[in-house]
């Protein structure tokens, strides 16, 4: 899968073995985070296109256009903004 970061015009390769947060970190991008479990919502980013799912609904409050990078499962190529 590919993750396009809109502001930096960068495209990253993503493996389902990693969380989206881990993929970002491994490529030198460091969005805010705290719990890494979907509780706090600190890692939320804006989803511009694509689709994610969650194994369990996150406890953090998110809008329909937001995703949690720590616990979402990437279902297709994404465009995100943070």
Secondary structure, DSSP 4 states (H G I P E B T S, - for coil): -EEEETTTTEEEE--TTS-HHHHHHHTT-----SSSSSSS-TTEEEEEE--EEESS--SS---TTEEETTTEEE-S-EEEE-
